[in-house]
Amino acid sequence: MEESTNSRDNQERLRIGAGCTLLAGSLLLLSGKRRAGLLTTAVGAVLMVLDQKETVTEWWDALPGYLETTQHMLDEAQHTIDDIVAKRDRIKSLLGGS
């Protein structure tokens, strides 16, 4: 029971730390301290990723499927463009265009 409570406390601290770090980074960016703001915001983002390990793992595992689907769509678009160009060229040759 104590281990579960300790784990929840650690997770809560991580969330609070991530939120505070993101807020601090945002304030630094707004005040014109670009480098410090970007670095602080990046640290906050890393802390948030650490808190959401399961979600990041699911997204990472799903990424190859999304990339494959995107590649398939791009291949189909390229095929359609090639078909349109071929038809355009054929129409131009039938009409006597150069």
C-alpha positions in Angstrom: 0.0 0.0 0.0 2.8 2.4 0.9 4.6 1.7 -2.4 1.5 2.6 -4.4 1.1 5.8 -2.4 4.8 6.6 -2.9 4.5 6.0 -6.7 1.5 8.3 -6.9 3.3 11.0 -4.9 6.3 10.7 -7.3 4.0 10.9 -10.3 2.3 13.9 -8.9 5.6 15.6 -8.2 6.7 14.9 -11.7 3.5 16.5 -13.1 3.9 19.6 -10.9 7.6 19.8 -11.9 6.7 19.6 -15.6 4.0 22.2 -15.3 6.2 24.6 -13.3 9.0 24.2 -15.7 6.8 24.8 -18.8 5.4 27.9 -17.1 8.8 29.2 -16.2 10.0 28.6 -19.8 7.0 30.4 -21.2 7.6 33.4 -18.9 11.3 33.4 -19.9 10.2 33.4 -23.6 7.7 36.2 -23.0 10.4 38.3 -21.2 12.7 38.0 -24.2 15.2 35.5 -22.8 14.9 33.2 -25.8 17.7 30.7 -25.1 16.8 30.2 -21.5 13.1 30.0 -22.3 13.6 27.4 -25.0 15.9 25.3 -22.8 13.5 25.4 -19.9 10.5 24.6 -22.0 12.4 21.7 -23.6 13.1 20.3 -20.1 9.4 20.7 -19.2 8.4 18.8 -22.3 10.8 16.0 -21.4 9.4 15.8 -17.9 5.9 15.6 -19.4 7.0 12.8 -21.8 8.4 10.9 -18.8 5.1 11.2 -17.1 3.2 9.9 -20.1 5.4 6.9 -20.9 2.5 4.6 -21.9 1.0 7.1 -24.3 4.4 7.9 -25.9 5.0 4.1 -26.3 1.6 3.6 -27.9 2.3 6.5 -30.3 5.7 5.2 -31.1 4.4 1.7 -31.8 1.6 3.1 -34.1 4.0 5.4 -36.0 5.2 2.8 -38.6 1.5 2.1 -39.5 0.9 5.8 -40.0 4.0 6.2 -42.1 3.0 3.2 -44.3 -0.4 4.6 -44.8 1.0 8.0 -45.7 3.5 6.4 -48.1 0.6 4.6 -49.8 -1.4 7.8 -50.2 1.7 9.6 -51.6 2.2 6.7 -54.1 -1.4 6.9 -55.2 -1.2 10.7 -55.6 2.0 10.3 -57.7 0.3 7.7 -59.9 -2.7 10.0 -60.4 -0.4 12.9 -61.3 1.5 10.8 -63.8 -1.8 9.6 -65.3 -3.0 13.2 -65.7 0.3 14.3 -67.3 0.1 11.4 -69.8 -3.5 12.3 -70.7 -2.5 16.0 -71.1 0.3 15.1 -73.4 -1.9 12.8 -75.4 -4.5 15.5 -75.8 -1.9 18.1 -76.8 -0.5 15.7 -79.5 -4.0 15.0 -80.8 -4.7 18.8 -81.1 -1.4 19.4 -82.8 0.2 21.3 -79.9 3.9 21.2 -79.3 
